[in-house]
Amino acid sequence: MTDPRPVLVADRPQPLWRQAVDAIIRDITELGLAEGMRLPTERDLCLRFDISRVTLRRALQQLVDDGVLTAHQGRGWFIAPAVGPKDWPNSLESFTETAHRMGLTASSRVLGAEIGQATLDEAEALGVAPGTRVFRVVRVRMLDRVPIAIDRALLPVSVAPDLLDVDWALESLYGVLEQRDVTMHRADSIIEARSASDETAAALDIAPGSPVLAMQQVVTDRDDRPVLLSAIEYVGDRYRLRTTFTRA
């Protein structure tokens, strides 16, 4: 593969295996490797990246999961046929859980977190009285430091009263709520295409008017009680929803 040898640094935020994934992808792109072509041997790759075979195999397996490579027992690792971008699931999982499943690092930039009062529409969606105290948090959600979405979440303070004390740049909302015995069971969702407002465009580092996919959710617990309102705008070319339809 290409020279000089890429530098993988142990004390970077990204683990070595993730750095190896990125380095292999760069090599594939720069060399124009086509479907069916074989990568160098594991020994050669370990020497090239100065990493252990365990670390290398984790990187290679991630590339298999991502549809970049295929593995053939006893023959090596090969470039897989081209496929479209990986789908988001149709199961209910948090942004952080999705990132971990895909082998990516989720992070957030907090734009605001405060206690306020529910508007008429918010109160109706949550099944509470107008003016009920609610917690609001607005974050830019990122994967491997790339802005993916702007996430606006709202829930009654009675559901979890101490959320202002949480570091929302690091924590998952679903994870924090589950620590407080709040279980998210179902999300009724509406997804529509929009043009990015000036505010959204600035937060996501895209041009105003760029396409975004806006998803609004009312999340309920196992008792069918609304516990969370979520409005997320995804960069249009970085998000795709997979779902299943069954004919009755």
NORNOR-V934410 format. One record per backbone hydrogen bond with DSSP energy under -1.0 kcal/mol. NH is the residue of the N-H (numbers start at 1). CO is the residue of the C=O. If there is no record, write none. Layout:
BEGIN
NH & CO
NH & CO
END
This chain:
BEGIN
12 & 9
19 & 15
20 & 16
21 & 17
22 & 18
23 & 19
24 & 20
25 & 21
26 & 22
27 & 23
28 & 24
29 & 25
30 & 26
31 & 27
33 & 28
36 & 79
37 & 34
39 & 77
45 & 41
46 & 42
47 & 43
48 & 44
49 & 45
50 & 46
51 & 46
56 & 52
57 & 53
58 & 54
59 & 55
60 & 56
61 & 57
62 & 58
63 & 59
64 & 60
65 & 61
66 & 62
67 & 64
68 & 63
69 & 63
70 & 78
72 & 76
75 & 72
76 & 72
78 & 70
79 & 37
80 & 68
88 & 240
98 & 94
99 & 95
100 & 96
101 & 97
102 & 98
103 & 100
104 & 99
107 & 142
108 & 169
109 & 140
111 & 138
112 & 138
114 & 136
116 & 134
118 & 132
123 & 119
124 & 120
125 & 121
126 & 122
127 & 123
128 & 123
131 & 118
132 & 129
134 & 116
135 & 155
136 & 114
137 & 153
138 & 112
139 & 151
140 & 109
141 & 149
142 & 107
143 & 146
144 & 105
146 & 143
148 & 141
149 & 141
150 & 233
151 & 139
152 & 231
153 & 137
154 & 229
155 & 135
157 & 133
159 & 156
165 & 162
166 & 163
168 & 166
170 & 167
171 & 167
176 & 172
177 & 173
178 & 174
179 & 175
181 & 178
182 & 177
185 & 220
186 & 220
188 & 218
190 & 216
192 & 214
194 & 212
196 & 210
201 & 197
202 & 198
203 & 199
204 & 200
206 & 201
209 & 196
210 & 207
212 & 194
213 & 234
214 & 192
215 & 232
216 & 190
217 & 230
218 & 188
219 & 228
220 & 186
221 & 225
224 & 221
227 & 219
228 & 219
229 & 154
230 & 217
231 & 152
232 & 215
233 & 150
234 & 213
235 & 148
236 & 211
238 & 235
242 & 88
END
